[in-house]
Amino acid sequence: MSAPSPAPQHQAKVSEREARQVAEAAREQDWRKPSFAKELFLGRFRIDLIHPHPLPADEDAQRGEEFLAKLRDFCETEIDSARIEREARIPDETINGLKELGALGMKIDTKYGGLGLTQVYYNKSLALVGSASPALGALLSAHQSIGVPQPLKLFGTQEQRDEFLPRCARTDISAFLLTEPDVGSDPARLATTAVPDGDDYVLDGVKLWTTNGVVADLLVVMARVPRSEGHKGGITAFVVEAAAEGITVENRNAFMGLRGLENGVTRFHQVRVPAANRIGPEGAGLKIALTTLNTGRLSLPAMCVGAGKWCLKIAREWSAEREQWGKPVAFHEAVGAKISFIAATTFALEAVVDLSSQMADEDRNDIRIEAALAKLYGSEMGCLMADELVQIRGGRGFETAESLAARGERAVPAEQVLRDLRINRIFEGSTEIMHLLIAREAVDAHLSVAGDLIDPDKSLTDKAKAGAKAGGFYARWLPKLVAGPGQLPRSYAEFHPAGHPDLSTHLRYVERSARKLARSTFYAMSRWQGRMETKQGFLGRIVDIGAELFAMSAACVRAELLRTTEGYGREAYQLADAFCRQARIRADELFDRLWTNTDDLDRKVVKGVLGGAYTWLEQGVVDPSGEGPWIADATPGPSKRENVHRPVR
């Protein structure tokens, strides 16, 4: 049977409202389990949801620690990070060694040949591998966090799991293909099509930034199924064999960091995919992607934790060795403040990742906001810590490890870590998109009771019903924001044990600030109503305050756990205290900027820039950019380029 001709690729014009409707339809609509972060944004400090700190089962911990020991030995003896950076490629023998170790199957159940690690130990493993080579960490993360294993675990049929998971556990590398040359965080404009044809679908389109795509054996592909008789249509997920006829990897992309990343451009031309390889029903692709990312996002902050630990080690060793004006640079306050920031932030970030991961393992809390906050906070703080390390190292921080070694000094890749970490603010949802995603979840309770009031498409009757519903909700909710335990001096007293810094004062601050945050959100919704979604600066600050409060809570709870289980509880309390004091300064500033900012003026300047009012300011320079379109042509059709796909064997 001949395949249908692909539809011509003309990017459909999608209104902002239509785009939002597509994104909204893909959200998980219900909250079936409690969420600490959701409650925090509503002004309710539910410390009972995270304290006492949850712990892994003894059997899970033993299995995880045993694998970590093997992985550490492999990282120390078999991974040549300098070679990966120099050659901009991960050696096949390194990848094969990880396969033999079982690292491809860390999150895959043992019945499919995987290691069956918990989320906690999976993230610890990624932090370890990522410290040896961030490119390897990205390969393993993309394979298991967003590649074939996780979607099949959550949404696949038993037949799909039986067929594909054993391959993913030991031999086959997987990739996730969503982004297109002209489609980033706006999936409503997705252009790759999957046209039903008998028992198959026929894929046509081009995917960009396909992490692992250059070496992948299996792909998760998001494509639009056209609506037709017997077909609901919509964005749909498929498992696709990377070696299938009609698939061409047209380019291996190169980046400022992660030089070994196997990331490319993949073209599909009349690629036949069995209907049995469809994951879930038609139209469920975005929901599958977002649900997969609920825990998948934790892999990035986990590797930021690893980077923070390494930055702390280098900062400690270098700052004790390097002397200026008669004493180690660490004891000069300007440098010491940076070291304190790195130490305290690493402690807090590990607390956030471990707490979120353990809650994911227990599956008694909904952690979609916690995981998103961890990704947002970890990626931002990871970059700041790496930047501070470069500053502490001075000129040596800007110099490459290879150059340092060539002139006889220790090859410390500080500048490489800064370059490698920078992508985390873009990967798996940019900081700006994460702000919007988290903000949407944070105001979900408000929209569920008052959404029709601010919806211009709703009738007066609907608005009247919504008004009555909202009135009842706010009559019960608003009075609870006036006072709380944060105003009582003896609240959370267990966090002030004798001889330790007082963390109870920070938890009282979190409780008071959560109520203040909720009041601020309510006031903003009352003030801007339907225009609230356009106030991205305000929403971003709301989310950033929530991130600081979540991190403070996690840091305090972790310090108390370490006080009762480890021999360095006092030191943990000191780090938590330092972090909370630093975080409170940042949160207070963000609160001030909710209402005192340049958002309105910034919008005027942007209009002027795009309208050409300031082109005179651009004079006096030359533009070294090359020629070519801003966005490459992605018209469907046969490939005209060499296939650079190279599966690792």
C-alpha positions as CSV (number, residue, x, y, z in Angstrom):
1,M,0.0,0.0,0.0
2,S,1.4,3.4,-1.0
3,A,2.0,5.9,1.8
4,P,-0.1,9.1,1.7
5,S,1.6,12.2,0.6
6,P,2.7,14.5,3.4
7,A,0.7,17.7,3.9
8,P,2.6,20.8,2.8
9,Q,4.3,22.4,5.8
10,H,2.9,25.8,6.3
11,Q,3.2,26.9,9.9
12,A,-0.4,27.4,11.0
13,K,-1.1,30.8,12.6
14,V,-2.1,30.0,16.1
15,S,-3.6,32.7,18.4
16,E,-2.3,33.1,21.9
17,R,-5.6,31.9,23.3
18,E,-5.5,28.8,21.1
19,A,-2.0,28.0,22.2
20,R,-2.9,28.4,25.8
21,Q,-5.9,26.1,25.3
22,V,-3.6,23.4,24.0
23,A,-1.2,23.7,26.9
24,E,-4.1,23.8,29.4
25,A,-5.7,20.6,27.9
26,A,-2.4,18.8,28.5
27,R,-2.2,19.7,32.2
28,E,-3.1,17.2,34.9
29,Q,-6.4,18.8,36.0
30,D,-6.8,17.2,39.4
31,W,-4.9,17.1,42.6
32,R,-5.5,13.7,44.0
33,K,-2.7,13.8,46.5
34,P,-1.4,16.6,48.8
35,S,1.4,18.9,47.6
36,F,3.6,20.8,50.0
37,A,4.5,23.4,47.4
38,K,0.9,23.9,46.3
39,E,-0.1,24.5,49.9
40,L,2.8,26.9,50.3
41,F,1.5,29.1,47.5
42,L,-1.9,29.0,49.1
43,G,-0.5,30.4,52.3
44,R,-0.6,27.1,54.2
45,F,2.8,25.9,55.6
46,R,2.2,22.2,55.8
47,I,5.5,21.1,57.4
48,D,3.8,17.8,58.3
49,L,4.0,16.8,54.7
50,I,7.9,16.9,54.7
51,H,8.8,16.5,58.4
52,P,10.0,14.1,59.7
53,H,12.1,13.8,56.5
54,P,11.1,10.6,54.6
55,L,13.8,8.0,54.2
56,P,14.3,5.2,51.6
57,A,13.7,1.6,52.6
58,D,16.8,-0.3,53.9
59,E,16.7,-2.6,50.9
60,D,16.5,0.3,48.4
61,A,19.3,2.1,50.2
62,Q,21.6,-1.0,50.2
63,R,21.0,-1.6,46.5
64,G,21.6,2.0,45.7
65,E,24.8,2.3,47.7
66,E,26.2,-0.8,46.2
67,F,25.6,0.6,42.7
68,L,27.0,4.0,43.6
69,A,30.3,2.3,44.8
70,K,30.6,0.5,41.4
71,L,29.7,3.6,39.5
72,R,32.3,5.7,41.5
73,D,35.0,3.2,40.6
74,F,34.0,3.4,36.9
75,C,34.0,7.2,37.0
76,E,37.4,7.4,38.5
77,T,39.1,4.9,36.3
78,E,37.2,4.7,33.0
79,I,35.9,8.3,32.2
80,D,38.4,10.7,30.6
81,S,36.6,14.0,31.0
82,A,39.5,15.9,29.3
83,R,39.3,13.6,26.3
84,I,35.6,14.1,25.9
85,E,36.1,17.9,26.1
86,R,39.0,17.8,23.7
87,E,37.4,15.5,21.1
88,A,33.8,16.7,21.6
89,R,32.6,13.1,21.7
90,I,32.1,10.4,24.2
91,P,34.2,7.4,23.3
92,D,32.2,4.3,22.4
93,E,34.1,2.2,24.9
94,T,33.0,4.6,27.7
95,I,29.3,4.2,26.7
96,N,29.7,0.5,26.4
97,G,31.2,0.3,29.8
98,L,28.2,2.1,31.2
99,K,26.0,-0.4,29.4
100,E,27.8,-3.3,31.0
101,L,27.5,-1.6,34.4
102,G,23.7,-1.4,33.9
103,A,23.6,2.4,34.0
104,L,21.2,2.5,31.1
105,G,18.7,0.7,33.2
106,M,19.0,2.6,36.5
107,K,15.3,3.5,36.6
108,I,14.0,0.3,34.9
109,D,12.5,-2.4,36.9
110,T,14.6,-5.5,37.6
111,K,12.0,-7.8,35.8
112,Y,13.0,-6.1,32.6
113,G,16.7,-6.4,33.2
114,G,17.2,-3.0,34.9
115,L,18.6,-2.0,38.2
116,G,15.4,-0.8,39.8
117,L,16.9,2.1,41.6
118,T,14.8,4.6,43.5
119,Q,14.5,8.2,42.3
120,V,16.8,9.1,45.2
121,Y,19.6,6.9,44.1
122,Y,19.0,7.5,40.4
123,N,19.6,11.2,41.1
124,K,22.7,10.5,43.3
125,S,24.1,8.4,40.4
126,L,23.5,11.2,37.9
127,A,25.2,13.7,40.2
128,L,28.2,11.4,40.4
129,V,28.4,10.7,36.6
130,G,27.8,14.4,35.9
131,S,30.7,15.4,38.1
132,A,33.0,13.2,36.0
133,S,31.5,14.3,32.7
134,P,28.4,16.5,32.3
135,A,27.9,15.2,28.8
136,L,27.7,11.6,30.1
137,G,25.2,12.8,32.7
138,A,23.1,14.4,30.0
139,L,23.2,11.2,27.9
140,L,22.0,9.0,30.8
141,S,19.4,11.5,31.9
142,A,17.9,12.0,28.4
143,H,17.8,8.3,27.9
144,Q,15.9,7.5,31.2
145,S,14.2,10.7,32.4
146,I,12.5,11.7,29.1
147,G,13.4,8.9,26.7
148,V,11.6,5.7,26.1
149,P,11.7,4.1,29.6
150,Q,9.7,6.7,31.6
151,P,6.8,7.2,29.2
152,L,6.4,3.4,28.8
153,K,6.6,2.9,32.6
154,L,3.7,5.4,33.0
155,F,1.6,5.0,29.9
156,G,2.8,2.0,27.9
157,T,1.0,-1.2,27.3
158,Q,2.4,-4.4,28.8
159,E,3.4,-5.6,25.3
160,Q,5.3,-2.3,24.8
161,R,7.1,-2.7,28.1
162,D,8.0,-6.3,27.4
163,E,9.4,-5.4,23.9
164,F,11.3,-2.2,24.6
165,L,12.3,-2.0,28.3
166,P,14.8,-4.9,28.2
167,R,16.5,-3.2,25.2
168,C,16.6,0.1,27.0
169,A,18.0,-1.5,30.2
170,R,21.1,-2.9,28.6
171,T,21.8,-2.1,25.0
172,D,19.6,0.6,23.3
173,I,20.0,4.3,23.8
174,S,16.8,6.3,23.6
175,A,16.0,10.0,22.8
176,F,13.0,12.3,23.1
177,L,11.9,14.4,20.0
178,L,9.5,17.2,20.6
179,T,11.2,20.5,19.6
180,E,11.1,21.7,16.0
181,P,13.0,24.4,14.2
182,D,10.1,26.8,14.6
183,V,8.4,25.3,17.6
184,G,9.8,25.5,21.1
185,S,7.6,25.9,24.2
186,D,4.5,26.4,22.1
187,P,3.3,22.9,21.0
188,A,0.1,24.2,19.5
189,R,2.2,24.9,16.3
190,L,3.7,21.4,16.1
191,A,4.2,20.6,12.4
192,T,5.4,17.0,12.3
193,T,2.6,14.8,11.2
194,A,1.6,11.2,11.7
195,V,-1.0,10.2,9.1
196,P,-2.9,7.0,9.8
197,D,-2.5,4.4,7.0
198,G,-3.9,1.0,7.7
199,D,-2.2,-0.5,10.7
200,D,0.6,2.1,10.5
201,Y,1.1,5.8,10.9
202,V,3.3,7.7,8.4
203,L,5.6,10.3,10.0
204,D,6.8,13.5,8.2
205,G,8.7,16.4,9.7
206,V,11.9,17.7,11.2
207,K,12.9,17.7,14.8
208,L,15.6,19.9,16.3
209,W,17.9,19.6,19.4
210,T,17.3,15.8,19.6
211,T,19.5,15.0,22.7
212,N,20.9,11.5,22.1
213,G,19.4,11.5,18.7
214,V,22.7,11.1,16.9
215,V,23.4,7.8,18.6
216,A,19.9,6.7,19.6
217,D,18.4,3.2,18.8
218,L,14.9,4.2,19.9
219,L,13.0,7.5,19.8
220,V,10.0,8.9,21.5
221,V,8.5,11.2,18.8
222,M,5.7,13.7,19.2
223,A,3.7,14.2,16.1
224,R,0.3,15.6,15.1
225,V,-2.3,13.1,14.0
226,P,-4.9,14.8,11.7
227,R,-8.5,14.4,12.8
228,S,-10.4,12.0,10.5
229,E,-13.1,9.3,10.7
230,G,-12.1,6.9,13.5
231,H,-9.2,9.1,14.6
232,K,-9.5,11.7,17.4
233,G,-6.3,13.2,16.2
234,G,-4.0,15.6,18.1
235,I,-0.4,15.5,19.4
236,T,0.5,11.9,19.9
237,A,3.5,10.0,21.2
238,F,5.2,7.1,19.4
239,V,8.1,4.8,19.9
240,V,10.1,4.8,16.7
241,E,13.1,2.6,15.7
242,A,15.9,5.1,14.9
243,A,17.1,2.9,12.0
244,A,13.8,2.9,10.3
245,E,13.7,3.8,6.6
246,G,13.2,7.5,6.0
247,I,14.9,8.7,9.1
248,T,18.0,10.9,8.6
249,V,20.1,12.6,11.2
250,E,21.1,15.6,9.2
251,N,23.4,17.3,11.6
252,R,25.2,16.8,14.9
253,N,24.9,20.1,16.7
254,A,27.7,21.8,18.6
255,F,27.3,24.0,21.6
256,M,29.2,26.3,24.0
257,G,29.2,23.6,26.6
258,L,28.5,19.9,26.9
259,R,30.9,19.3,24.0
260,G,30.3,15.5,24.0
261,L,26.5,15.9,23.7
262,E,25.1,13.7,20.9
263,N,22.4,16.2,19.9
264,G,21.2,16.6,16.3
265,V,18.6,17.4,13.7
266,T,16.4,14.5,12.6
267,R,14.3,14.4,9.5
268,F,11.3,12.0,9.0
269,H,10.2,11.3,5.4
270,Q,7.4,8.8,4.9
271,V,8.5,6.9,8.0
272,R,6.1,4.0,8.7
273,V,5.4,3.3,12.4
274,P,3.2,0.5,13.6
275,A,0.1,1.6,15.4
276,A,1.2,-0.8,18.2
277,N,4.0,1.7,18.9
278,R,1.7,4.5,19.7
279,I,2.0,5.4,23.4
280,G,-1.4,6.0,24.9
281,P,-4.4,7.3,22.9
282,E,-4.3,9.8,20.1
283,G,-4.1,13.4,21.4
284,A,-2.4,12.4,24.7
285,G,1.1,13.2,23.6
286,L,1.5,16.5,25.5
287,K,0.0,15.1,28.7
288,I,2.4,12.1,28.4
289,A,5.3,14.5,28.0
290,L,4.4,16.7,30.9
291,T,3.7,13.8,33.2
292,T,7.0,12.2,32.3
293,L,8.7,15.5,33.2
294,N,7.1,15.6,36.6
295,T,9.9,13.5,38.0
296,G,12.2,13.6,34.9
297,R,13.0,17.3,35.7
298,L,14.7,16.2,38.9
299,S,17.7,14.9,36.9
300,L,18.9,18.4,36.0
301,P,19.1,19.8,39.6
302,A,20.6,16.5,40.7
303,M,23.6,17.2,38.4
304,C,23.6,20.8,39.6
305,V,24.1,19.3,43.1
306,G,27.1,17.4,41.8
307,A,28.5,20.5,40.3
308,G,28.0,22.5,43.5
309,K,29.9,19.8,45.5
310,W,32.8,20.0,43.1
311,C,32.8,23.8,43.1
312,L,32.9,23.7,46.9
313,K,35.8,21.3,46.9
314,I,37.9,23.4,44.4
315,A,37.0,26.6,46.2
316,R,38.1,25.1,49.6
317,E,41.4,23.7,48.2
318,W,42.3,26.7,46.1
319,S,41.3,29.4,48.6
320,A,43.5,27.7,51.3
321,E,46.5,27.5,49.0
322,R,46.3,30.9,47.3
323,E,47.6,33.8,49.5
324,Q,47.1,37.5,49.1
325,W,48.4,40.2,51.5
326,G,49.7,37.7,54.0
327,K,46.8,35.3,54.4
328,P,44.8,32.8,52.4
329,V,42.3,34.4,50.1
330,A,39.5,32.5,51.8
331,F,39.9,34.8,54.8
332,H,39.4,37.9,52.8
333,E,35.7,38.8,53.3
334,A,35.0,39.4,49.6
335,V,36.1,35.9,48.7
336,G,34.8,34.3,51.9
337,A,31.3,35.4,51.1
338,K,31.4,33.6,47.8
339,I,32.6,30.4,49.5
340,S,29.8,30.6,52.1
341,F,27.3,31.1,49.3
342,I,28.6,28.0,47.5
343,A,28.6,25.8,50.6
344,A,25.2,26.9,51.9
345,T,23.5,26.7,48.5
346,T,24.9,23.3,47.8
347,F,23.5,22.1,51.1
348,A,20.1,23.5,50.3
349,L,20.0,22.3,46.8
350,E,20.8,18.8,47.8
351,A,18.1,19.0,50.4
352,V,15.6,20.1,47.8
353,V,16.5,17.3,45.4
354,D,16.7,14.6,48.0
355,L,13.4,15.6,49.6
356,S,11.6,15.8,46.2
357,S,13.0,12.5,45.1
358,Q,12.1,10.7,48.3
359,M,8.5,12.1,48.0
360,A,8.4,10.9,44.4
361,D,9.5,7.4,45.6
362,E,6.9,7.2,48.3
363,D,4.2,8.4,45.9
364,R,2.1,9.9,48.6
365,N,2.5,13.5,47.6
366,D,1.9,15.2,44.2
367,I,5.3,16.6,43.4
368,R,4.7,18.3,40.1
369,I,5.4,21.8,41.6
370,E,8.2,20.5,43.8
371,A,10.0,19.0,40.9
372,A,9.5,22.1,38.7
373,L,10.8,24.3,41.6
374,A,13.8,22.0,42.0
375,K,14.6,22.3,38.3
376,L,14.2,26.1,38.3
377,Y,16.1,26.7,41.5
378,G,18.8,24.2,40.8
379,S,19.6,25.5,37.3
380,E,19.7,29.1,38.4
381,M,21.8,28.5,41.5
382,G,24.1,26.0,39.8
383,C,25.1,28.7,37.3
384,L,25.7,31.2,40.1
385,M,27.9,28.8,42.0
386,A,30.0,28.0,39.0
387,D,30.3,31.7,38.1
388,E,31.5,32.4,41.7
389,L,34.1,29.7,41.4
390,V,35.5,31.2,38.3
391,Q,35.7,34.5,40.1
392,I,37.4,32.9,43.1
393,R,40.0,31.3,40.8
394,G,40.5,34.7,39.0
395,G,42.5,34.4,35.7
396,R,42.9,30.7,36.3
397,G,39.1,30.3,36.4
398,F,38.9,31.8,32.9
399,E,41.8,29.7,31.6
400,T,41.1,26.2,30.2
401,A,42.2,23.1,32.0
402,E,44.3,22.1,29.0
403,S,46.1,25.4,29.1
404,L,46.7,25.2,32.8
405,A,48.2,21.7,32.5
406,A,50.4,22.8,29.6
407,R,52.1,25.4,31.8
408,G,52.5,23.0,34.7
409,E,49.5,23.8,36.9
410,R,46.6,21.6,38.1
411,A,44.1,21.2,35.3
412,V,40.9,22.6,36.9
413,P,38.1,22.9,34.4
414,A,36.2,25.8,36.1
415,E,35.4,27.6,32.9
416,Q,34.1,24.3,31.4
417,V,31.7,23.7,34.3
418,L,30.3,27.2,33.8
419,R,29.8,26.6,30.1
420,D,28.3,23.1,30.8
421,L,25.9,24.3,33.4
422,R,24.5,27.2,31.4
423,I,22.2,25.0,29.3
424,N,20.3,23.9,32.4
425,R,18.5,27.2,32.4
426,I,17.1,26.3,29.0
427,F,16.9,22.5,29.0
428,E,13.5,20.8,29.7
429,G,11.8,24.1,30.1
430,S,13.6,27.5,30.2
431,T,13.5,29.5,33.4
432,E,10.9,31.8,31.8
433,I,8.7,28.9,30.8
434,M,9.2,27.3,34.3
435,H,8.0,30.5,35.9
436,L,4.8,30.4,33.8
437,L,4.2,26.6,34.3
438,I,4.7,26.9,38.1
439,A,2.6,30.0,38.3
440,R,-0.2,28.3,36.5
441,E,-0.2,25.4,39.1
442,A,0.3,27.8,42.0
443,V,-2.9,29.7,41.1
444,D,-4.9,26.6,40.1
445,A,-7.1,26.7,43.2
446,H,-8.0,30.3,42.4
447,L,-8.8,29.5,38.8
448,S,-10.9,26.5,39.7
449,V,-13.2,28.6,41.8
450,A,-13.0,32.0,40.1
451,G,-11.7,31.3,36.6
452,D,-15.1,31.9,34.9
453,L,-15.2,35.4,36.5
454,I,-12.2,36.5,34.4
455,D,-12.9,34.4,31.3
456,P,-14.2,36.8,28.6
457,D,-15.9,34.0,26.8
458,K,-18.2,33.1,29.7
459,S,-21.8,34.2,29.9
460,L,-23.2,36.5,32.6
461,T,-25.0,33.4,34.0
462,D,-21.7,31.5,34.2
463,K,-20.0,34.5,35.8
464,A,-22.8,34.8,38.4
465,K,-22.4,31.2,39.4
466,A,-18.6,31.6,39.6
467,G,-19.0,34.7,41.7
468,A,-21.1,32.7,44.3
469,K,-18.7,29.9,44.3
470,A,-15.7,32.2,44.7
471,G,-17.4,34.1,47.4
472,G,-17.7,31.0,49.5
473,F,-14.1,29.9,48.9
474,Y,-12.6,33.3,49.8
475,A,-14.8,33.8,52.8
476,R,-13.2,30.7,54.3
477,W,-9.7,31.2,52.9
478,L,-8.9,34.9,53.4
479,P,-9.3,35.0,57.2
480,K,-6.7,32.2,57.5
481,L,-4.1,34.4,55.9
482,V,-4.2,37.0,58.7
483,A,-2.4,35.1,61.5
484,G,-0.6,31.8,62.0
485,P,2.1,29.9,63.9
486,G,4.8,32.1,62.3
487,Q,3.8,34.8,64.8
488,L,4.2,32.6,67.8
489,P,7.7,32.7,69.3
490,R,7.8,29.1,70.3
491,S,6.5,27.5,67.1
492,Y,8.7,24.8,65.5
493,A,10.7,24.6,68.7
494,E,12.1,21.2,67.8
495,F,14.3,23.0,65.3
496,H,16.2,24.8,68.0
497,P,18.0,22.0,69.9
498,A,20.4,23.0,72.6
499,G,23.8,24.0,71.3
500,H,22.7,24.4,67.7
501,P,21.7,27.5,65.6
502,D,18.1,28.4,65.8
503,L,16.3,27.2,62.7
504,S,12.8,27.7,64.2
505,T,13.0,31.4,63.5
506,H,13.5,30.6,59.8
507,L,10.5,28.3,59.7
508,R,8.4,30.9,61.3
509,Y,9.6,33.3,58.6
510,V,8.5,30.7,55.9
511,E,5.1,30.4,57.5
512,R,4.6,34.2,57.6
513,S,5.9,34.6,54.1
514,A,3.7,31.9,52.7
515,R,0.6,33.8,54.0
516,K,2.1,37.1,52.6
517,L,2.7,35.4,49.3
518,A,-0.9,34.1,49.1
519,R,-2.2,37.6,50.0
520,S,-0.1,39.2,47.3
521,T,-1.3,36.7,44.7
522,F,-5.0,37.3,45.7
523,Y,-4.5,41.1,45.5
524,A,-2.9,40.8,42.0
525,M,-5.7,38.6,40.7
526,S,-8.3,41.1,42.1
527,R,-6.4,44.0,40.5
528,W,-5.5,42.5,37.1
529,Q,-8.2,39.7,36.7
530,G,-8.0,38.5,33.1
531,R,-4.8,40.4,32.4
532,M,-3.0,38.4,35.2
533,E,-1.6,36.0,32.7
534,T,0.3,38.8,30.9
535,K,2.0,39.9,34.1
536,Q,5.0,37.6,33.6
537,G,7.4,39.7,35.6
538,F,5.1,39.6,38.7
539,L,4.4,35.9,38.3
540,G,8.1,35.1,38.0
541,R,8.8,36.9,41.3
542,I,5.9,35.0,43.0
543,V,7.4,31.7,41.8
544,D,10.9,32.8,42.8
545,I,9.7,33.6,46.3
546,G,8.1,30.2,46.5
547,A,11.3,28.6,45.4
548,E,13.2,30.3,48.2
549,L,10.6,29.3,50.8
550,F,10.7,25.7,49.6
551,A,14.4,25.6,49.7
552,M,14.5,27.0,53.2
553,S,12.0,24.4,54.4
554,A,13.9,21.5,52.8
555,A,17.2,22.8,54.2
556,C,15.8,23.0,57.8
557,V,14.2,19.5,57.6
558,R,17.4,18.0,56.2
559,A,19.5,19.6,58.9
560,E,17.2,18.1,61.6
561,L,17.5,14.7,59.9
562,L,21.3,14.8,59.8
563,R,21.3,16.0,63.5
564,T,19.5,12.8,64.5
565,T,21.3,10.3,62.1
566,E,24.8,11.6,61.4
567,G,27.8,12.8,63.3
568,Y,27.8,16.3,61.7
569,G,24.4,17.6,62.7
570,R,25.8,20.8,64.2
571,E,27.6,21.6,61.0
572,A,24.4,20.8,59.0
573,Y,22.5,23.2,61.2
574,Q,25.2,25.9,60.6
575,L,24.9,25.5,56.8
576,A,21.1,25.6,57.0
577,D,21.2,28.7,59.1
578,A,23.6,30.4,56.7
579,F,21.4,29.4,53.7
580,C,18.2,30.6,55.3
581,R,19.7,34.0,56.2
582,Q,20.9,34.4,52.6
583,A,17.6,33.2,51.2
584,R,15.6,35.6,53.4
585,I,17.5,38.6,52.0
586,R,16.7,37.4,48.4
587,A,13.0,36.7,49.3
588,D,12.5,40.1,51.0
589,E,14.0,41.8,47.9
590,L,11.6,39.9,45.7
591,F,8.6,40.8,47.8
592,D,9.6,44.5,47.4
593,R,9.9,44.1,43.7
594,L,6.4,42.7,43.4
595,W,5.1,46.2,43.5
596,T,8.2,48.4,42.9
597,N,9.6,47.5,39.5
598,T,10.2,48.7,36.0
599,D,7.8,46.3,34.3
600,D,5.6,48.9,32.6
601,L,8.6,51.0,31.5
602,D,10.3,47.8,30.2
603,R,7.3,47.1,28.0
604,K,7.5,50.7,26.5
605,V,11.2,50.2,25.8
606,V,10.6,46.9,24.1
607,K,8.0,48.5,21.8
608,G,10.6,51.1,21.0
609,V,13.3,48.6,20.2
610,L,11.1,46.5,17.9
611,G,9.7,49.6,16.3
612,G,13.2,50.8,15.4
613,A,13.2,53.8,17.7
614,Y,16.7,53.0,19.0
615,T,18.5,51.8,16.0
616,W,20.9,54.7,16.3
617,L,22.2,53.0,19.5
618,E,23.4,50.0,17.4
619,Q,25.7,52.2,15.3
620,G,29.5,51.9,15.7
621,V,29.8,48.1,15.6
622,V,30.0,45.4,13.0
623,D,28.0,42.2,13.1
624,P,30.1,39.1,12.7
625,S,27.1,36.9,12.2
626,G,26.9,34.8,9.0
627,E,24.3,34.9,6.3
628,G,21.2,32.7,6.4
629,P,17.6,32.6,7.7
630,W,16.9,33.0,11.4
631,I,15.0,29.7,11.4
632,A,16.0,26.8,9.1
633,D,13.5,25.5,6.5
634,A,11.7,22.5,7.9
635,T,9.5,21.6,4.9
636,P,8.8,17.9,4.8
637,G,10.4,15.8,2.1
638,P,13.3,13.5,1.4
639,S,16.6,14.4,3.0
640,K,19.3,15.9,0.9
641,R,22.1,15.4,3.4
642,E,24.3,12.7,4.6
643,N,23.0,10.6,7.5
644,V,25.3,11.1,10.5
645,H,23.4,8.7,12.7
646,R,26.0,6.4,14.5
647,P,24.6,3.9,16.9
648,V,27.0,2.8,19.6
649,R,27.9,-0.9,19.4
